[in-house]
Amino acid sequence: MASVKNLKKDINYILGDIIEECYVWELVNPKADTKKSEAIIDEAIATFDELIVKVNNKDVENKKAHFKQISQELETKANALVDKVNSL
């Protein structure tokens, strides 16, 4: 892990790209029901908030392990969201 700053950027960029992909899908499919894509966007925003709170937590004994766990959690949740976007 290079830095906390880079972890925050990764969280922002990855989840931002997923949200952007949902908006692109909505534009490409204007007659489709957007409830599923809006639910994915809401889930991505909730995931962002949750991970940023964990990154900003100062009461951590082993910071390296804590940030590694956050990075792994980001990867797992992002993959799940991408799968949902792909199933639209």
N, C-alpha and C positions, 0 to 999 in steps of 0.2 A: 504494500500500500504506500503510495507516494505521499499523499497528504489527505487531510480531512477535506480540504478545499476541492480536491479532485474527486473525492467520493460524492460530495454534494453536487458537483457538476455532472457526474455520471448519473446520479438519481434524476436530476432535472432533465438532462438530454434524453435519457432512455424513456422515461415516462412521458415526456413531451412528444417524442416521436410516435409513441403509441396513440396518444390523443390526436395528434395530427393525422395519423393514418385513419382513425375513425371519422374525422371530418372529411377526408378525401373520399372515403367510402360513401358517406352521406351525399357528397356532391355528385359522385358517379352514379348513384342509385337514388335519384330524387323521389321516385314513387314508392320506394321501399319504406317499411315501418322503421323508424329510427329509435325505438325504445331500447333495443338491444345495444346499439352503439352508444346511446346516452348512458346506459348502465355501465358499459365498459369505461367510458370517460369518468364517470363518478367513482368507479372502483380505482382507476389510476390516480385520481386526485387524492382519494383517501389513503392509498398506498404511499404516495408522495409525502403527505402530512405525517403519516406514521413513521416512515423511515427518517425524515428530517428530525423529528422529535428524538428518535433513538441516537442519531448522530450528535445532536446537541446535548445529550445527557452527560453530565460531568461526574456523576457518582459511579465511576467504573473503575474496577481494580486493574484489570488487564486490558489496556486500551487496544493493543494490537489484535487480540482475539475478538474483542467487541466489534471493531470495525470490519474485521474479516467476516464475522457472522452477519453483519449488516449487508456487506457486499454479496454474500451468498444468498441472503434473503431477497435482495433486489433482483438477482439473476432468476431465482425461482418464480417470484411473483411476475416479473416481466415476461418470462416464457409462458406463464399461464395466461396472461393478458393477450399476448401475441397469438396464442392458440385460439382464444375467443374471437379476436379480430379476424383471423383466417377463416373461422367458421361462419362468419356473416355471409 
